[in-house]
């Protein structure tokens, strides 16, 4: 569970596409019509660490958190 302060500081974004594959090179998400791969920065200080079957793992402000794909529709 993320603290309220941590959640407030995360920049808003919406994942419009989420593709998971056992082949890491084929994993991607789309945010604001831009394609991102593992290791890319979605926003300043918001890094896409890993794409999982259920969603994504993101790094923000020196912390990691996971986001299920259905949760991202509410950001």
Buried (B, 14 or more C-beta within 10 A) or exposed (E): EBEEEEEEEBEEBEBEEBEBEEEEEEBBBBBEEEEBEBEBEBBEEBBBBBBBEBBBBBBBEEEEBBBEBEEBEEE
